[in-house]
Amino acid sequence: MPIGQRSGATTGRAPRRDAVRNDRLVLEAALAVFGESGPQASMEDIAARAGVGVGTIYRRFPSKDALLDELAARIAEEMERAIAEAIDDDDPGRGLRTFLEFVGDFDVAKRRFSPVLIDRVGDQGVSEAMADMVGTLTARAIGAGALSADVRSEDILALVKALRGVITATEGDDDAWRRFLRIHLDGLRVRR
């Protein structure tokens, strides 16, 4: 569900337009503020960035944990869409690279709080679905000859985790993770 799109209310009625707008503003502000300050950022800072009162946030998200859970769920959906697009790519090798670059860009943009989000995604059971999709993506890349036959989806998942580590260790050098990814993908290719 894209940021700002809200699931239907429990009454069965569509949410009010201003509520949908406020949700979008709050979630976009939360991403920016958490990205700058990490998960310890205050709800007041998020409200100020969104241009709403802090009460507006608490009516929809009763705690910071609830807000982080919502962000994690939406980001998990975004990640699943990125994997699905990579699987659908006519060139499985390019699809794999595009997905891994998406992960790197995501982690750079959300460097200060991505570990918190990743933990929450796992708590919601989404990581298992993503792991299955990465398995499909890996199998397609192997079948197309873009990866060596002995590469397993666990290797790609380990590469995702390693990318996060490189991004954390090289703050300020956003080219480091791209170089790391290129070197590792080159090492996983079929030798001709």
Secondary structure as UniProt FT lines:
FT   TURN            3..4
FT   TURN            10..11
FT   HELIX           17..37
FT   TURN            39..40
FT   HELIX           43..50
FT   HELIX           54..60
FT   HELIX           64..88
FT   HELIX           92..109
FT   TURN            110..113
FT   HELIX           114..123
FT   TURN            124..125
FT   HELIX           126..143
FT   TURN            144..145
FT   TURN            149..150
FT   HELIX           153..169
FT   TURN            170..172
FT   HELIX           174..188
//
